[in-house]
Each structure stands twice: as C-alpha cells, then as structure tokens.
C-alpha cells in the first residue's frame, strides 16, 4: 500500500452546508478511501490556508488519483492536494537509485 497526505480546502458554500448539517466528514472520507481499496489512517482539521489533512493508505498511485478526482469533481473544494509519503527505507532506496542514475544524466551546460 502507498501512503498519501491529502490536504484540502472547502469552498465557502461547502462550509455553509456543513454549518447547517455537519455530518461526520471523517466517515465520508473513510467510505470513499475504502471504496478505492484503501484505508483512512487519520483526518485532522486545521486553521490557516488549508482546512484539513487526511492520511490515507491506497493500493497505488492510480487509486490515489481516483480518490483525488472523485473529491475534486464534487465542486465542494477550493483546493485538494495529494502527496505520496515515503518511509525511511523507501527514501534510502530512492537515494540508491538516484546514485545509480547520476552517470546517465548530463547537467545543462556540460559537454559529454
């Protein structure tokens, strides 16, 4: 499973609807992520530029993109961002792969 941080900001219309009928937004998020074959680890509400953050586990990047598109298509969000999260082991593997690729890359202005 891949882990993603999903930041979101509601539209003012969505906030107005939630004020009159709040419901359980975590349950709604959990239902969507589970329908994509994943799980909702947590959801937090924030004060500031973004309204909230959800951490989700989904099978792959296509599943994360599908969740992102499903949510965005409702028109209830001003912004919706998804970022894949890496464990320390995954970061170490990324560094190893990058080191192996360095000889294949020619930086701008370098003559081969």
C-alpha positions in Angstrom: 0.0 0.0 0.0 1.1 3.5 -0.7 0.6 6.2 1.9 -0.6 9.7 0.9 -1.1 13.0 2.7 -4.1 14.8 1.2 -4.6 18.4 2.0 -7.9 20.1 1.3 -9.7 23.4 1.5 -13.5 23.6 1.3 -15.4 26.2 -0.7 -17.5 28.8 1.3 -20.6 27.0 0.0 -19.4 23.7 1.4 -18.8 25.3 4.8 -22.3 26.9 4.8 -23.8 23.4 4.1 -21.8 21.8 6.9 -22.8 24.6 9.3 -26.5 23.7 8.8 -25.9 19.9 8.6 -22.4 19.0 9.8 -22.4 15.2 9.5 -19.3 13.1 10.0 -16.8 14.2 7.4 -14.3 11.6 8.6 -16.8 8.8 8.0 -17.4 10.2 4.5 -13.7 10.2 3.8 -13.3 6.7 5.2 -16.1 5.4 3.0 -14.5 6.9 -0.1 -11.0 5.6 0.6 -12.2 2.1 1.5 -14.2 2.1 -1.8 -10.8 2.6 -3.5 -9.4 -0.4 -1.7 -7.6 1.6 1.0 -7.9 2.9 4.5 -8.1 6.2 6.2 -5.4 6.5 8.8 -6.4 9.8 10.2 -8.0 13.1 9.4 -7.2 16.5 11.0 -8.8 19.9 10.7 -6.5 22.9 10.5 -6.7 26.7 10.9 -4.9 28.6 8.1 -4.5 28.3 4.4 -5.9 24.7 4.3 -8.9 23.3 6.1 -7.7 19.8 6.7 -5.3 16.9 6.2 -6.1 13.2 5.7 -3.5 10.5 5.7 -4.6 7.5 3.6 -3.2 4.2 2.5 -4.3 3.2 -1.0 -3.1 0.3 -3.3 -1.3 2.6 -5.8 -1.0 6.0 -7.4 -4.0 5.4 -9.7 -6.1 4.8 -6.6 -4.9 8.0 -5.0 -5.6 9.9 -8.2 -9.1 8.4 -8.4 -9.8 9.5 -4.8 -8.5 12.9 -5.6 -10.6 13.2 -8.8 -13.7 11.9 -7.1 -13.4 14.5 -4.3 -12.5 17.4 -6.6 -15.3 16.7 -9.1 -17.9 17.5 -6.4 -17.1 21.2 -6.5 -17.0 21.3 -2.7 -13.3 22.0 -2.6 -11.4 25.1 -3.3 -8.2 23.1 -3.4 -7.2 19.4 -3.0 -3.6 18.2 -3.0 -2.2 14.7 -2.7 1.4 13.9 -1.8 2.9 10.4 -1.6 4.7 9.8 1.7 7.9 7.7 1.9 9.2 5.7 4.8 12.9 5.9 5.7 13.5 2.6 3.9 11.8 3.9 0.7 13.9 7.1 0.9 17.1 5.1 1.3 16.1 3.0 -1.8 15.4 6.3 -3.7 18.9 7.6 -2.8 20.5 4.4 -4.0 18.6 4.5 -7.3 19.5 8.2 -7.8 23.2 7.5 -7.2 23.0 4.8 -9.9 21.3 7.2 -12.3 23.8 10.1 -11.9 26.2 8.8 -14.6 23.3 8.8 -17.2 22.4 12.5 -16.7 24.2 15.4 -18.4 23.6 18.6 -16.5 22.8 21.8 -18.5 26.0 23.3 -19.9 28.1 20.2 -19.5 29.8 18.7 -22.6 29.8 15.0 -22.9 
